[in-house]
């Protein structure tokens, strides 16, 4: 459980002030890094899904093959 402290209130007010005054612009570099991370995550998900499907198919074929004998 997170504890609420006075520092949290001060930090929150500082963030709100930055947002209100338009000083919270994100850098282009961090946006590019975010896109690269999204691409990497999607690629990893595709690999994991492919591996899972391959394992399922192998188990299915092994079961069918063992039943035929």
N, C-alpha and C positions, 0 to 999 in steps of 0.2 A: 504494500500500500504506500502511495506517495504521501509525503507530509507537505502541507502547505506552510510556507514561511513568508516572512515579510519581504525577503529578497525576491520571491516569485512575483509579488505585487509590483515591486520596483522594476523588475525585468519586463513585466507585462506593460507597464506604462511606457517604458522606453520603446518597446516594439510598436505600441499604438502610435506614439509620436512619430516614429519613422514612417509608418504607413500613412498617417495623415498628411505628412509633409512631402510625400513622394520620394523619400530617400531610400526606399527598400528595393530598388531595381535589381533584378538578377543579372549576373554577368553572362555574356554570350558563351564564355568557356564552360560555365557550370551547366548551361542548357545543352551544350554539345556533349558534355560528359553524361548528363542525364539520358540523352537519346542513345548514346553508346551503351549505357547500362541497360536500358530497356531492350535494345537489340540483343545484347548478350543474354539477358534473362529469357527472352523469347526463344533464342537458339537453344539454350539449355533445356527449356521446357520441351522443345521439339525432340531433342535427343533422348530425354528421359521417357517421353511418350513412346518413341520408337523402340527403345529398349524394353519397356513394359509390354508392348504388343508382341515383340519377338519372343520374350519369355513365355507369355501366354500361349502363343502358337506352338512353341516347342513342347510345352507341357501337354497341350491338346494332342499333338501328333504322337507324343510318347505314350499317352494313355490309350489312344486308338491303336497304336502299333502293339502295345502289350496285351490288349484284349484279343487281338487276332491270333495270338499264339496260345 
